[in-house]
Amino acid sequence: MKTRVAMLFGGKTVEHEVSVISGIQAYMAMDTEKYDVIPVYMDKSNNMYIGDGIGNIASYKDIPALLSRSQRVVMINDGGRILLLPYPVKRWGGAKPVQIDIAFPVVHGTNVEDGALQGYLKTVGVPFVGPDVTSSAVSMDKFITKAVLKMHDIPVLDAEVYTLADYEDMESLPERIEMVFGYPVIVKPVNLGSSVGISIARTRTELVNALDDAFRYATRVLVEHAIGKLREINCAVLGDENEAVASECEEPLHTADILSYEDKYVSSGGSKGGKNGGAKGSSGSKGAGMASLARKIPADLTPEQREEVRNLAVRSFKALGCSGVSRIDFMIDEGSGQLYFNEINPIPGSLSFYLWEPVGVPYTELLDRMIQLSLKRQRQEESITFTFDTNILKNANLGGSKGSKR
């Protein structure tokens, strides 16, 4: 009997469109001999929809039309059975509930990748693929990530976080940042990916503009020193906090000092990627997600550098308690040769399949291994006691009148 998988993508996030591309790529690469896959689109209000067109990328050229012929559903736990229940519920007739065994979130950004969706799935009681609530939340907060990794002796750049209260005092904020870091600096939302809201500033004017842009997307903004002569190296990791392996390394190529959203998702980046490969059904050019980014795979590293990156990637992944596949972005300061952890993508675009194919892991196998990891976590959690029998409520007596405080 096939395992029924709900492939979730979209959601209330600025990375909505990227998630749709990633989710449909994953859906089309699944092993249909082993899994019965149901694509589930989450609109920008996090409402869920299923239907014949949901797994077809061409349908998203006109989303209102797609939703008009799709079925909205809600996820419920009915005595241990996880159902996608048609909503609104019709007394007579209408679509029938769809039972699922596991959820597979392929989502990016706030409200979905940051532990919010994982918390919802855990509350409903559905097993899910990828990082759990805590690791999702920690990994998506760039400042907290740095703090955790510092405790594990993983090199990161020092940074400061500024809030809306700081932003309200723009008379002094730029000067305060200059006193701490000087120039150049990187300014970024503390909890976003896909290079949204990220800028480099070399002057006071650029700093003010960078802060304005970053605070459009987040209530907390991170600032750190910008490395002058920088190489970016990325590596993915597959596993969990107990056992994990690293992928091949890549060096992304970009048009400016930092890798932009346009570099990642809008520019074609040349061909399908040569050695990058591609998922079944991916376009390989515009709209192909991270697979379309211009890159060197493998990265031009010495064997020693390659192993240093891969080892540090695994250590970082485990320190953050991740599960499934994450992509970890590193920086090399070419002036000093120092390697730094930059950030982690707990649910990376296109799940970084292009980094696994060069080391002999096809996309279909990668997805299967991710599902098996989630089932392993489910078995481990089922062995843990989550209840504690007492008679405390039987003897409880709060006393006093309604609403009184003691």
Secondary structure as UniProt FT lines:
FT   STRAND          3..10
FT   TURN            14..15
FT   HELIX           16..29
FT   TURN            32..34
FT   STRAND          35..42
FT   TURN            44..45
FT   STRAND          48..50
FT   TURN            52..55
FT   HELIX           57..61
FT   HELIX           63..68
FT   STRAND          71..78
FT   TURN            79..80
FT   STRAND          81..86
FT   STRAND          98..100
FT   STRAND          102..105
FT   TURN            110..113
FT   HELIX           116..124
FT   HELIX           133..140
FT   HELIX           142..151
FT   TURN            152..153
FT   STRAND          159..163
FT   HELIX           164..167
FT   TURN            170..172
FT   HELIX           173..181
FT   STRAND          185..189
FT   TURN            190..191
FT   TURN            194..197
FT   STRAND          199..201
FT   HELIX           204..214
FT   TURN            215..217
FT   STRAND          220..225
FT   STRAND          230..239
FT   STRAND          244..252
FT   HELIX           262..266
FT   HELIX           274..276
FT   TURN            280..281
FT   TURN            286..287
FT   HELIX           289..292
FT   STRAND          295..296
FT   HELIX           303..319
FT   TURN            320..321
FT   STRAND          324..333
FT   TURN            334..337
FT   STRAND          338..345
FT   HELIX           349..352
FT   HELIX           353..356
FT   HELIX           357..359
FT   HELIX           363..382
FT   TURN            392..395
FT   TURN            402..403
//
